[in-house]
Amino acid sequence: IPLRGSVSSLNVSVATGICLFEALRQRDAKGRVGGQG
């Protein structure tokens, strides 16, 4: 698989997934500030 032009698009998809994961994680942490677990 030639990864000459698709590397940037791969990075974009990975960055998008990381951003979504972080947003969900922070929102979930804010929902239960009182205690962990």
Secondary structure, 3 states (H helix, E strand, C coil): CCCCCHHHHHHHHHHHHHHHHHHHHHHHHHHCCCCCC
